[in-house]
Amino acid sequence: MLICLLACYLVWHLRKAWAPLTFTDETPPARDNPVAPAQRSAAANAKASTKHDADGNPLRSFRGLLDHLGTLTRDRIRYHDTDIEIDKLTEPTPDQRRAFDLIDTTIPLTIAA
């Protein structure tokens, strides 16, 4: 049960932190009636119609952003005719850097042993 609560909290926190990178409505209009259908703000409609933010950066769904972050990979490089192996991380894209900046986390450049 605790693991499920932690997972839900993590997803909630990431959705909130990464709202500028996704189609999420960052400033939803206040509702007087909680039963009435939710309305999107003008900013959310603009994000959805252009599929870009105000700075021209592409937007993704939350799942799409997670898939894009999943392309950060570790490659093991083995030099021919030697026993030398080096682990190398792929170079992060600007969107990946921005996602990590929004959650105040650095992208590891090396791999801890």
DRENTORKOL-3810 file (N, C-alpha, C; in nm, 4 decimals):
REM DRENTORKOL-3810
@n.u->0.0814; n.v->-0.1188; n.w->0.0000; ca.u->0.0000; ca.v->0.0000; ca.w->0.0000; c.u->0.0865; c.v->0.1261; c.w->0.0000
@n.u->0.1927; n.v->0.1243; n.w->0.0811; ca.u->0.2806; ca.v->0.2404; ca.w->0.0893; c.u->0.3486; c.v->0.2668; c.w->-0.0447
@n.u->0.3886; n.v->0.1611; n.w->-0.1137; ca.u->0.4543; ca.v->0.1768; ca.w->-0.2439; c.u->0.3586; c.v->0.2427; c.w->-0.3434
@n.u->0.2330; n.v->0.2023; n.w->-0.3420; ca.u->0.1343; ca.v->0.2625; ca.w->-0.4330; c.u->0.1147; c.v->0.4105; c.w->-0.4026
@n.u->0.1100; n.v->0.4461; n.w->-0.2755; ca.u->0.0960; ca.v->0.5867; ca.w->-0.2380; c.u->0.2178; c.v->0.6672; c.w->-0.2813
@n.u->0.3359; n.v->0.6102; n.w->-0.2631; ca.u->0.4577; ca.v->0.6795; ca.w->-0.3059; c.u->0.4607; c.v->0.6970; c.w->-0.4573
@n.u->0.4179; n.v->0.5950; n.w->-0.5301; ca.u->0.4149; ca.v->0.6040; ca.w->-0.6767; c.u->0.3159; c.v->0.7112; c.w->-0.7219
@n.u->0.1992; n.v->0.7165; n.w->-0.6591; ca.u->0.0999; ca.v->0.8195; ca.w->-0.6940; c.u->0.1529; c.v->0.9583; c.w->-0.6633
@n.u->0.2206; n.v->0.9733; n.w->-0.5505; ca.u->0.2771; ca.v->1.1031; ca.w->-0.5144; c.u->0.3858; c.v->1.1431; c.w->-0.6133
@n.u->0.4687; n.v->1.0500; n.w->-0.6531; ca.u->0.5749; ca.v->1.0789; ca.w->-0.7494; c.u->0.5163; c.v->1.1239; c.w->-0.8828
@n.u->0.4154; n.v->1.0541; n.w->-0.9317; ca.u->0.3519; ca.v->1.0918; ca.w->-1.0584; c.u->0.2867; c.v->1.2290; c.w->-1.0457
@n.u->0.2179; n.v->1.2553; n.w->-0.9346; ca.u->0.1547; ca.v->1.3861; ca.w->-0.9139; c.u->0.2597; c.v->1.4965; c.w->-0.9145
@n.u->0.3702; n.v->1.4731; n.w->-0.8433; ca.u->0.4770; ca.v->1.5730; ca.w->-0.8353; c.u->0.5393; c.v->1.5979; c.w->-0.9728
@n.u->0.5663; n.v->1.4918; n.w->-1.0481; ca.u->0.6269; ca.v->1.5076; ca.w->-1.1806; c.u->0.5315; c.v->1.5756; c.w->-1.2779
@n.u->0.4045; n.v->1.5412; n.w->-1.2745; ca.u->0.3069; ca.v->1.6082; ca.w->-1.3629; c.u->0.3018; c.v->1.7582; c.w->-1.3339
@n.u->0.3082; n.v->1.7937; n.w->-1.2068; ca.u->0.3042; ca.v->1.9346; ca.w->-1.1686; c.u->0.4337; c.v->2.0052; c.w->-1.2095
@n.u->0.5479; n.v->1.9424; n.w->-1.1847; ca.u->0.6769; ca.v->2.0043; ca.w->-1.2169; c.u->0.6989; c.v->2.0151; c.w->-1.3670
@n.u->0.6542; n.v->1.9150; n.w->-1.4421; ca.u->0.6776; ca.v->1.9123; ca.w->-1.5868; c.u->0.5616; c.v->1.9704; c.w->-1.6668
@n.u->0.4693; n.v->2.0384; n.w->-1.6024; ca.u->0.3563; ca.v->2.0994; ca.w->-1.6740; c.u->0.4011; c.v->2.1912; c.w->-1.7874
@n.u->0.5105; n.v->2.2688; n.w->-1.7728; ca.u->0.5529; ca.v->2.3527; ca.w->-1.8856; c.u->0.5986; c.v->2.2732; c.w->-2.0083
@n.u->0.6324; n.v->2.1452; n.w->-1.9906; ca.u->0.6794; ca.v->2.0625; ca.w->-2.1022; c.u->0.5683; c.v->1.9792; c.w->-2.1648
@n.u->0.4504; n.v->1.9795; n.w->-2.1031; ca.u->0.3409; ca.v->1.8946; ca.w->-2.1498; c.u->0.2187; c.v->1.9803; c.w->-2.1833
@n.u->0.1139; n.v->1.9137; n.w->-2.2278; ca.u->-0.0103; ca.v->1.9827; ca.w->-2.2627; c.u->-0.0946; c.v->2.0178; c.w->-2.1398
@n.u->-0.0421; n.v->1.9967; n.w->-2.0215; ca.u->-0.1151; ca.v->2.0214; ca.w->-1.8976; c.u->-0.1531; c.v->2.1686; c.w->-1.8843
@n.u->-0.2738; n.v->2.1933; n.w->-1.8385; ca.u->-0.3214; ca.v->2.3298; ca.w->-1.8149; c.u->-0.2550; c.v->2.3815; c.w->-1.6870
@n.u->-0.1642; n.v->2.4774; n.w->-1.7016; ca.u->-0.0904; ca.v->2.5294; ca.w->-1.5864; c.u->-0.1734; c.v->2.6258; c.w->-1.5023
@n.u->-0.2706; n.v->2.6904; n.w->-1.5625; ca.u->-0.3551; ca.v->2.7862; ca.w->-1.4898; c.u->-0.5020; c.v->2.7563; c.w->-1.5180
@n.u->-0.5537; n.v->2.6463; n.w->-1.4634; ca.u->-0.6945; ca.v->2.6149; ca.w->-1.4900; c.u->-0.7851; c.v->2.7196; c.w->-1.4263
@n.u->-0.8919; n.v->2.7565; n.w->-1.4960; ca.u->-0.9837; ca.v->2.8559; ca.w->-1.4390; c.u->-1.0552; c.v->2.7995; c.w->-1.3162
@n.u->-1.0802; n.v->2.8866; n.w->-1.2200; ca.u->-1.1504; ca.v->2.8449; ca.w->-1.0982; c.u->-1.2947; c.v->2.8101; c.w->-1.1325
@n.u->-1.3443; n.v->2.7035; n.w->-1.0692; ca.u->-1.4821; ca.v->2.6607; ca.w->-1.0947; c.u->-1.5681; c.v->2.6938; c.w->-0.9741
@n.u->-1.6821; n.v->2.7544; n.w->-0.9998; ca.u->-1.7768; ca.v->2.7831; ca.w->-0.8924; c.u->-1.8576; c.v->2.6589; c.w->-0.8568
@n.u->-1.8802; n.v->2.5752; n.w->-0.9558; ca.u->-1.9615; ca.v->2.4567; ca.w->-0.9370; c.u->-1.8740; c.v->2.3337; c.w->-0.9627
@n.u->-1.8465; n.v->2.2524; n.w->-0.8600; ca.u->-1.7599; ca.v->2.1365; ca.w->-0.8799; c.u->-1.8213; c.v->2.0277; c.w->-0.9677
@n.u->-1.9515; n.v->2.0355; n.w->-0.9926; ca.u->-2.0184; ca.v->1.9358; ca.w->-1.0754; c.u->-2.0141; c.v->1.9749; c.w->-1.2231
@n.u->-1.9962; n.v->2.1022; n.w->-1.2504; ca.u->-1.9935; ca.v->2.1508; ca.w->-1.3892; c.u->-1.8687; c.v->2.0984; c.w->-1.4602
@n.u->-1.8775; n.v->2.0793; n.w->-1.5911; ca.u->-1.7606; ca.v->2.0320; ca.w->-1.6654; c.u->-1.6445; c.v->2.1311; c.w->-1.6549
@n.u->-1.5249; n.v->2.0769; n.w->-1.6494; ca.u->-1.4056; ca.v->2.1616; ca.w->-1.6410; c.u->-1.3834; c.v->2.2330; c.w->-1.7738
@n.u->-1.3367; n.v->2.3551; n.w->-1.7655; ca.u->-1.3047; ca.v->2.4349; ca.w->-1.8840; c.u->-1.1535; c.v->2.4561; c.w->-1.8883
@n.u->-1.0981; n.v->2.4547; n.w->-2.0093; ca.u->-0.9549; ca.v->2.4809; ca.w->-2.0234; c.u->-0.9308; c.v->2.6300; c.w->-2.0356
@n.u->-0.8138; n.v->2.6717; n.w->-1.9893; ca.u->-0.7773; ca.v->2.8130; ca.w->-2.0011; c.u->-0.7355; c.v->2.8430; c.w->-2.1445
@n.u->-0.7268; n.v->2.9712; n.w->-2.1763; ca.u->-0.6834; ca.v->3.0121; ca.w->-2.3105; c.u->-0.5402; c.v->2.9673; c.w->-2.3365
@n.u->-0.4567; n.v->2.9698; n.w->-2.2331; ca.u->-0.3175; ca.v->2.9254; ca.w->-2.2492; c.u->-0.3116; c.v->2.7764; c.w->-2.2831
@n.u->-0.3972; n.v->2.6965; n.w->-2.2199; ca.u->-0.4000; ca.v->2.5530; ca.w->-2.2492; c.u->-0.4509; c.v->2.5275; c.w->-2.3904
@n.u->-0.5493; n.v->2.6036; n.w->-2.4343; ca.u->-0.5983; ca.v->2.5897; ca.w->-2.5719; c.u->-0.4895; c.v->2.6262; c.w->-2.6722
@n.u->-0.4106; n.v->2.7291; n.w->-2.6409; ca.u->-0.3010; ca.v->2.7681; ca.w->-2.7298; c.u->-0.1940; c.v->2.6600; c.w->-2.7345
@n.u->-0.1618; n.v->2.6017; n.w->-2.6190; ca.u->-0.0629; ca.v->2.4939; ca.w->-2.6154; c.u->-0.1104; c.v->2.3751; c.w->-2.6989
@n.u->-0.2378; n.v->2.3410; n.w->-2.6853; ca.u->-0.2919; ca.v->2.2254; ca.w->-2.7568; c.u->-0.2993; c.v->2.2499; c.w->-2.9071
@n.u->-0.3322; n.v->2.3713; n.w->-2.9471; ca.u->-0.3487; ca.v->2.3978; ca.w->-3.0905; c.u->-0.2154; c.v->2.4104; c.w->-3.1633
@n.u->-0.1155; n.v->2.4699; n.w->-3.0985; ca.u->0.0142; ca.v->2.4879; ca.w->-3.1658; c.u->0.1110; c.v->2.3742; c.w->-3.1389
@n.u->0.0859; n.v->2.2969; n.w->-3.0322; ca.u->0.1743; ca.v->2.1889; ca.w->-2.9892; c.u->0.3149; c.v->2.2391; c.w->-2.9557
@n.u->0.3226; n.v->2.3684; n.w->-2.9236; ca.u->0.4477; ca.v->2.4319; ca.w->-2.8817; c.u->0.4172; c.v->2.5284; c.w->-2.7674
@n.u->0.5179; n.v->2.5540; n.w->-2.6839; ca.u->0.4981; ca.v->2.6524; ca.w->-2.5780; c.u->0.5235; c.v->2.7927; c.w->-2.6321
@n.u->0.5193; n.v->2.8919; n.w->-2.5459; ca.u->0.5352; ca.v->3.0312; ca.w->-2.5895; c.u->0.6736; c.v->3.0580; c.w->-2.6479
@n.u->0.7737; n.v->2.9795; n.w->-2.6074; ca.u->0.9100; ca.v->2.9967; ca.w->-2.6585; c.u->0.9364; c.v->2.9160; c.w->-2.7851
@n.u->0.8374; n.v->2.8410; n.w->-2.8314; ca.u->0.8529; ca.v->2.7619; ca.w->-2.9528; c.u->0.9045; c.v->2.6211; c.w->-2.9297
@n.u->0.9183; n.v->2.5799; n.w->-2.8040; ca.u->0.9640; ca.v->2.4442; ca.w->-2.7740; c.u->0.8492; c.v->2.3458; c.w->-2.7927
@n.u->0.8783; n.v->2.2272; n.w->-2.8472; ca.u->0.7707; ca.v->2.1296; ca.w->-2.8684; c.u->0.7168; c.v->2.0770; c.w->-2.7356
@n.u->0.5871; n.v->2.0495; n.w->-2.7333; ca.u->0.5220; ca.v->1.9936; ca.w->-2.6152; c.u->0.4895; c.v->1.8473; c.w->-2.6402
@n.u->0.4794; n.v->1.7714; n.w->-2.5322; ca.u->0.4487; ca.v->1.6289; ca.w->-2.5407; c.u->0.3418; c.v->1.5951; c.w->-2.4372
@n.u->0.2849; n.v->1.4784; n.w->-2.4529; ca.u->0.2001; ca.v->1.4265; ca.w->-2.3458; c.u->0.2932; c.v->1.3820; c.w->-2.2325
@n.u->0.2371; n.v->1.3575; n.w->-2.1154; ca.u->0.3203; ca.v->1.3122; ca.w->-2.0036; c.u->0.3881; c.v->1.1805; c.w->-2.0391
@n.u->0.3124; n.v->1.0892; n.w->-2.0989; ca.u->0.3698; ca.v->0.9605; ca.w->-2.1397; c.u->0.4779; c.v->0.9811; c.w->-2.2460
@n.u->0.4539; n.v->1.0720; n.w->-2.3403; ca.u->0.5526; ca.v->1.1011; ca.w->-2.4433; c.u->0.6803; c.v->1.1590; c.w->-2.3854
@n.u->0.6661; n.v->1.2425; n.w->-2.2818; ca.u->0.7843; ca.v->1.2984; ca.w->-2.2162; c.u->0.8628; c.v->1.1888; c.w->-2.1458
@n.u->0.7932; n.v->1.0976; n.w->-2.0791; ca.u->0.8625; ca.v->0.9855; ca.w->-2.0151; c.u->0.9338; c.v->0.8991; c.w->-2.1186
@n.u->0.8694; n.v->0.8761; n.w->-2.2328; ca.u->0.9338; ca.v->0.7994; ca.w->-2.3398; c.u->1.0580; c.v->0.8713; c.w->-2.3908
@n.u->1.0495; n.v->1.0032; n.w->-2.4055; ca.u->1.1640; ca.v->1.0813; ca.w->-2.4525; c.u->1.2777; c.v->1.0773; c.w->-2.3500
@n.u->1.2442; n.v->1.0861; n.w->-2.2223; ca.u->1.3470; ca.v->1.0768; ca.w->-2.1186; c.u->1.4089; c.v->0.9376; c.w->-2.1149
@n.u->1.3341; n.v->0.8384; n.w->-2.1585; ca.u->1.3850; ca.v->0.7019; ca.w->-2.1622; c.u->1.4913; c.v->0.6788; c.w->-2.2682
@n.u->1.5129; n.v->0.7763; n.w->-2.3553; ca.u->1.6173; ca.v->0.7603; ca.w->-2.4571; c.u->1.7552; c.v->0.7952; c.w->-2.4034
@n.u->1.7632; n.v->0.8442; n.w->-2.2801; ca.u->1.8940; ca.v->0.8614; ca.w->-2.2167; c.u->1.9455; c.v->0.7221; c.w->-2.1823
@n.u->2.0501; n.v->0.6807; n.w->-2.2476; ca.u->2.0979; ca.v->0.5442; ca.w->-2.2297; c.u->2.2449; c.v->0.5419; c.w->-2.1920
@n.u->2.2869; n.v->0.4292; n.w->-2.1411; ca.u->2.4273; ca.v->0.4048; ca.w->-2.1114; c.u->2.4808; c.v->0.3074; c.w->-2.2154
@n.u->2.5918; n.v->0.3439; n.w->-2.2757; ca.u->2.6555; ca.v->0.2574; ca.w->-2.3745; c.u->2.7889; c.v->0.2096; c.w->-2.3187
@n.u->2.8184; n.v->0.0842; n.w->-2.3392; ca.u->2.9477; ca.v->0.0301; ca.w->-2.2983; c.u->3.0358; c.v->0.0229; c.w->-2.4221
@n.u->3.1468; n.v->0.0940; n.w->-2.4161; ca.u->3.2398; ca.v->0.0990; ca.w->-2.5287; c.u->3.3574; c.v->0.0076; c.w->-2.4968
@n.u->3.3822; n.v->-0.0851; n.w->-2.5858; ca.u->3.4947; ca.v->-0.1769; ca.w->-2.5689; c.u->3.5920; c.v->-0.1520; c.w->-2.6832
@n.u->3.7162; n.v->-0.1195; n.w->-2.6471; ca.u->3.8183; ca.v->-0.0934; ca.w->-2.7485; c.u->3.8700; c.v->-0.2251; c.w->-2.8042
@n.u->3.8832; n.v->-0.2290; n.w->-2.9355; ca.u->3.9247; ca.v->-0.3499; ca.w->-3.0064; c.u->4.0654; c.v->-0.3918; c.w->-2.9634
@n.u->4.0849; n.v->-0.5199; n.w->-2.9432; ca.u->4.2132; ca.v->-0.5811; ca.w->-2.9058; c.u->4.2656; c.v->-0.5331; c.w->-2.7710
@n.u->4.1797; n.v->-0.4856; n.w->-2.6836; ca.u->4.2210; ca.v->-0.4487; ca.w->-2.5477; c.u->4.1131; c.v->-0.4951; c.w->-2.4508
@n.u->4.1454; n.v->-0.4864; n.w->-2.3246; ca.u->4.0470; ca.v->-0.5190; ca.w->-2.2210; c.u->3.9830; c.v->-0.3930; c.w->-2.1636
@n.u->3.9980; n.v->-0.2817; n.w->-2.2335; ca.u->3.9470; ca.v->-0.1545; ca.w->-2.1838; c.u->3.7995; c.v->-0.1399; c.w->-2.2212
@n.u->3.7177; n.v->-0.1143; n.w->-2.1191; ca.u->3.5753; ca.v->-0.0879; ca.w->-2.1393; c.u->3.5403; c.v->0.0433; c.w->-2.0705
@n.u->3.4612; n.v->0.1251; n.w->-2.1383; ca.u->3.4196; ca.v->0.2539; ca.w->-2.0839; c.u->3.2681; c.v->0.2637; c.w->-2.0951
@n.u->3.2061; n.v->0.3060; n.w->-1.9866; ca.u->3.0626; ca.v->0.3331; ca.w->-1.9905; c.u->3.0426; c.v->0.4794; c.w->-2.0263
@n.u->2.9530; n.v->0.5053; n.w->-2.1206; ca.u->2.9273; ca.v->0.6417; ca.w->-2.1681; c.u->2.7769; c.v->0.6635; c.w->-2.1696
@n.u->2.7344; n.v->0.7785; n.w->-2.1209; ca.u->2.5932; ca.v->0.8152; ca.w->-2.1271; c.u->2.5690; c.v->0.8974; c.w->-2.2524
@n.u->2.4517; n.v->0.8801; n.w->-2.3127; ca.u->2.4189; ca.v->0.9586; ca.w->-2.4317; c.u->2.4077; c.v->1.1061; c.w->-2.3946
@n.u->2.4294; n.v->1.1906; n.w->-2.4911; ca.u->2.4193; ca.v->1.3355; ca.w->-2.4699; c.u->2.2716; c.v->1.3733; c.w->-2.4588
@n.u->2.2312; n.v->1.4374; n.w->-2.3491; ca.u->2.0893; ca.v->1.4727; ca.w->-2.3338; c.u->2.0476; c.v->1.5832; c.w->-2.4301
@n.u->1.9234; n.v->1.5760; n.w->-2.4745; ca.u->1.8673; ca.v->1.6794; ca.w->-2.5611; c.u->1.8310; c.v->1.8011; c.w->-2.4758
@n.u->1.8081; n.v->1.9164; n.w->-2.5371; ca.u->1.7654; ca.v->2.0335; ca.w->-2.4583; c.u->1.6367; c.v->2.0087; c.w->-2.3787
@n.u->1.5430; n.v->1.9332; n.w->-2.4351; ca.u->1.4195; ca.v->1.9022; ca.w->-2.3620; c.u->1.4484; c.v->1.8156; c.w->-2.2398
@n.u->1.5402; n.v->1.7203; n.w->-2.2542; ca.u->1.5756; ca.v->1.6355; ca.w->-2.1411; c.u->1.6455; c.v->1.7172; c.w->-2.0327
@n.u->1.7332; n.v->1.8079; n.w->-2.0731; ca.u->1.7997; ca.v->1.8951; ca.w->-1.9750; c.u->1.6965; c.v->1.9811; c.w->-1.9016
@n.u->1.6018; n.v->2.0349; n.w->-1.9754; ca.u->1.4996; ca.v->2.1205; ca.w->-1.9145; c.u->1.4129; c.v->2.0413; c.w->-1.8171
@n.u->1.3807; n.v->1.9168; n.w->-1.8518; ca.u->1.3003; ca.v->1.8332; ca.w->-1.7620; c.u->1.3737; c.v->1.8102; c.w->-1.6303
@n.u->1.5021; n.v->1.7827; n.w->-1.6373; ca.u->1.5785; ca.v->1.7627; ca.w->-1.5146; c.u->1.5953; c.v->1.8935; c.w->-1.4378
@n.u->1.6083; n.v->2.0054; n.w->-1.5087; ca.u->1.6181; ca.v->2.1353; ca.w->-1.4418; c.u->1.4898; c.v->2.1681; c.w->-1.3661
@n.u->1.3757; n.v->2.1328; n.w->-1.4226; ca.u->1.2477; ca.v->2.1630; ca.w->-1.3583; c.u->1.2272; c.v->2.0869; c.w->-1.2277
@n.u->1.2945; n.v->1.9733; n.w->-1.2124; ca.u->1.2836; ca.v->1.8991; ca.w->-1.0864; c.u->1.4106; c.v->1.9144; c.w->-1.0022
@n.u->1.4933; n.v->2.0135; n.w->-1.0377; ca.u->1.6157; ca.v->2.0454; ca.w->-0.9619; c.u->1.7062; c.v->1.9242; c.w->-0.9433
@n.u->1.7261; n.v->1.8504; n.w->-1.0507; ca.u->1.8117; ca.v->1.7329; ca.w->-1.0493; c.u->1.9096; c.v->1.7433; c.w->-1.1643
@n.u->2.0317; n.v->1.7028; n.w->-1.1402; ca.u->2.1304; ca.v->1.7045; ca.w->-1.2476; c.u->2.1276; c.v->1.5716; c.w->-1.3215
@n.u->2.1639; n.v->1.5767; n.w->-1.4473; ca.u->2.1771; ca.v->1.4547; ca.w->-1.5261; c.u->2.3163; c.v->1.4007; c.w->-1.4988
@n.u->2.3290; n.v->1.2771; n.w->-1.4544; ca.u->2.4625; ca.v->1.2251; ca.w->-1.4248; c.u->2.5452; c.v->1.2126; c.w->-1.5524
@n.u->2.6649; n.v->1.2675; n.w->-1.5487; ca.u->2.7534; ca.v->1.2592; ca.w->-1.6641; c.u->2.8413; c.v->1.1356; c.w->-1.6580
@n.u->2.8583; n.v->1.0820; n.w->-1.5400; ca.u->2.9345; ca.v->0.9588; ca.w->-1.5240; c.u->2.8467; c.v->0.8583; c.w->-1.4518
@n.u->2.8923; n.v->0.7365; n.w->-1.4502; ca.u->2.8165; ca.v->0.6296; ca.w->-1.3875; c.u->2.8877; c.v->0.5898; c.w->-1.2597
@n.u->2.8185; n.v->0.6004; n.w->-1.1488; ca.u->2.8779; ca.v->0.5632; ca.w->-1.0208; c.u->2.8897; c.v->0.4119; c.w->-1.0135
@n.u->3.0010; n.v->0.3675; n.w->-0.9616; ca.u->3.0248; ca.v->0.2229; ca.w->-0.9511; c.u->2.9568; c.v->0.1644; c.w->-0.8310
END
